Amino acid sequence: MTAPDFEDLLRALTPQVLGTLVRRYGRFEGCEDAVQEAVLAATVQWPSEGVPDNPHGWLVTVASRRLIDQLRSDRARRERESATAAEVVPQEVPDTDDTLVLLFLCCHPTLTAASQTALTLRAVGGLTTAEIARAFLVPEATMAARISRAKQRIRAAGSSFGLPDGAERQERLRVVLHVLYLIFNEGYTATSGPELHRPDLAREAIRLTRAVHAQLPEDDEVTGLLALMLLTHARRAARTTPTGDLVPLDEQDRRTWDRALIEEGVGLVEASLAGPALGPYQLQAAIAATHADAATAEETNWPQVHALYLILERIAPNPMVTLNRAIALAETAGPAAGLALLSALDGDGRMAGHHRLLSVRAHLLEKAGDRAGASEHYRRAAKATASLAERRYLEARAGRTGQRSD
């Protein structure tokens, strides 16, 4: 087994094992610590001894032993009869995947939406606290405290481990979908590190979204989110050169796009749009389908893309939506119109110094013929991103536009 395959296996198994332990023992925080210790043991032992025949069972057994040892230690230190090890005697490991149940548990109604998202990204998505902090644009220490409080609140609530029903399921579903969306985005374009992609996270987000879709096949937003992921993931192979450099959408070799994923995604888009209402994921999926439908960048139906972004901006206002609409507007009405729309984001504190705003402005300035201005904004964008692949691309663009302005 290669190193990437080994990492993929552990990433897929970690939330499954955590779900098994939480179902059996409760004690969310203690279970997570025990699972992390078991995963660490696997990274040490499996490369030399080989992956066991039942890796899930191996991890559950090791994590259960770690948890029992901790409970025994707590009992001895605190002298609490209620913490006896007899409560958590190891049992036969069932061949089930509790990841979806864990996903809904992390979206417990006693938590704020931000805490639900952060905890799920940590426990189910496997993101580090630093990665989650960057996704929320907050300091790492703030995010660590938020995740810790979320675990404590779930423990205090004494929630049962199982899929919620009826209104409660709908209440949690919105956050569940947002969490899966964030996990996929981190996998599709990593916020930091040398690689543009984290395909393990993208695949895990798709797997979990398929599981939610299987439970709720009539929910159009679930269908739309799955379609959006598939249509976006279909472009992954074309987004980088063999050396790992970023390739923008208009320069990608569309022959390398995954047609099977596109066909599945388009079918899901059509199914989701047949419903009585439109949601943000359905609209984003429709935009992705419009791009997928174009054989070349020049054939893209930009008026349709802009119209869809305009609807999306009205039903789910967000600075990133406006940013993307500016790109589409520039393609239909010229770069000056796109730049004018971007100016509306300059006073938005969420976008202050954000590399996406800087890079889009650079792109539109370049299209408008302002090479010097484009070069300056490309350089500023390069300094603002933590992704090395994006930084290399932006620095290269800055160099090319700067040379042409001399």
PyMOL commands that set and color helices and strands:
alter all, ss='L'
color gray80, all
select helices_A, chain A and resi 3-25+28-49+55-78+81-83+85-88+99-106+113-123+129-136+140-157+166-188+199-215+220-233+236-238+249-251+254-256+259-273+280-293+297-299+302-315+319-333+335-345+349-351+355-367+371-384+388-405
alter helices_A, ss='H'
color red, helices_A
select strands_A, chain A and resi 192-193+386-387
alter strands_A, ss='S'
color yellow, strands_A
deselect
rebuild
show_as cartoon
